[in-house]
Amino acid sequence: MPRQATPKRSTGLAKVKKRLDKLPLDGATQPLLQSLLWRVDRLERQVRTLSELVRDHAEDADRLVRIVSADHEVLRRELLEEHRELVRLRKQTRQRRSKIGLAR
């Protein structure tokens, strides 16, 4: 399944930046706030990336479960067919033996 682009969720980061632009800041707090904003933005990107990875992993796990269950079903059918064939052979053998008067 092709990966779809996920739309960016609007975060409060843009609103915070606008509010900070309006505040009178001295020279010492400006770099600190910029660093803080950069960290928050980076964390939001990481959370978004992790969410995509978790979703991809869940899709992969679902695919694997379907594959394994399909394989299990095929194996079950093969074993059932083998069992039915053995039952048929035993039944035929019993019928043949009873016709000629042989006991087990």
C-alpha positions as CSV (number, residue, x, y, z in Angstrom):
1,M,0.0,0.0,0.0
2,P,1.6,3.3,-1.0
3,R,2.3,5.7,1.8
4,Q,0.0,8.7,1.9
5,A,1.2,12.1,2.9
6,T,-0.3,13.1,6.2
7,P,-1.4,16.7,6.5
8,K,0.4,18.7,9.2
9,R,-1.7,19.4,12.2
10,S,-1.9,23.0,13.1
11,T,0.0,23.3,16.3
12,G,0.0,26.0,18.9
13,L,3.6,26.8,18.0
14,A,2.7,29.4,15.3
15,K,0.4,31.1,17.8
16,V,3.1,31.2,20.4
17,K,5.6,32.7,17.9
18,K,3.1,35.4,17.1
19,R,2.6,36.2,20.7
20,L,6.3,36.3,21.4
21,D,6.8,38.7,18.5
22,K,4.4,41.1,20.3
23,L,6.2,40.9,23.6
24,P,9.0,43.3,24.5
25,L,11.9,41.0,25.2
26,D,15.4,41.9,26.4
27,G,18.5,40.5,24.7
28,A,19.0,37.6,27.2
29,T,15.5,36.1,26.9
30,Q,15.2,36.2,23.1
31,P,17.8,33.5,22.4
32,L,16.4,31.4,25.2
33,L,12.9,31.6,23.8
34,Q,14.1,30.9,20.3
35,S,15.9,27.8,21.5
36,L,12.8,26.7,23.4
37,L,10.6,27.2,20.3
38,W,13.0,25.2,18.2
39,R,13.0,22.3,20.7
40,V,9.2,22.3,20.8
41,D,9.0,22.3,17.0
42,R,11.6,19.5,16.8
43,L,9.7,17.4,19.4
44,E,6.5,17.9,17.4
45,R,8.2,16.7,14.2
46,Q,9.6,13.7,16.1
47,V,6.1,12.8,17.5
48,R,4.7,13.1,14.0
49,T,7.4,10.8,12.6
50,L,6.9,8.3,15.4
51,S,3.2,8.3,14.8
52,E,3.7,7.5,11.2
53,L,6.2,4.7,12.1
54,V,3.7,3.2,14.6
55,R,1.0,3.3,12.0
56,D,3.2,1.7,9.4
57,H,4.2,-1.0,11.9
58,A,0.6,-1.7,12.8
59,E,-0.2,-2.1,9.0
60,D,2.8,-4.4,8.6
61,A,1.7,-6.5,11.6
62,D,-1.9,-6.7,10.2
63,R,-0.5,-7.8,6.8
64,L,1.6,-10.5,8.5
65,V,-1.3,-11.8,10.5
66,R,-3.4,-12.1,7.3
67,I,-0.5,-14.0,5.6
68,V,0.0,-16.3,8.5
69,S,-3.7,-17.0,8.8
70,A,-3.9,-17.8,5.1
71,D,-0.9,-20.1,5.4
72,H,-2.5,-21.7,8.4
73,E,-5.8,-22.3,6.5
74,V,-3.9,-23.9,3.6
75,L,-2.0,-26.2,5.9
76,R,-5.3,-27.1,7.7
77,R,-7.0,-28.0,4.4
78,E,-4.0,-30.1,3.3
79,L,-3.9,-32.0,6.6
80,L,-7.7,-32.5,6.5
81,E,-7.4,-33.9,3.0
82,E,-4.7,-36.3,4.1
83,H,-6.8,-37.4,7.0
84,R,-9.8,-38.0,4.8
85,E,-7.7,-40.0,2.4
86,L,-6.4,-42.2,5.2
87,V,-10.0,-42.7,6.4
88,R,-11.0,-43.7,2.9
89,L,-8.1,-46.2,2.6
90,R,-9.0,-47.8,6.0
91,K,-12.6,-48.1,5.0
92,Q,-11.7,-49.7,1.7
93,T,-9.3,-52.1,3.4
94,R,-12.0,-53.1,5.9
95,Q,-14.5,-53.7,3.1
96,R,-12.0,-55.8,1.1
97,R,-11.0,-57.9,4.1
98,S,-14.7,-58.5,5.1
99,K,-15.4,-59.6,1.5
100,I,-12.8,-62.3,1.6
101,G,-13.5,-63.3,5.2
102,L,-10.3,-62.0,6.8
103,A,-10.4,-60.6,10.3
104,R,-7.9,-58.1,11.5
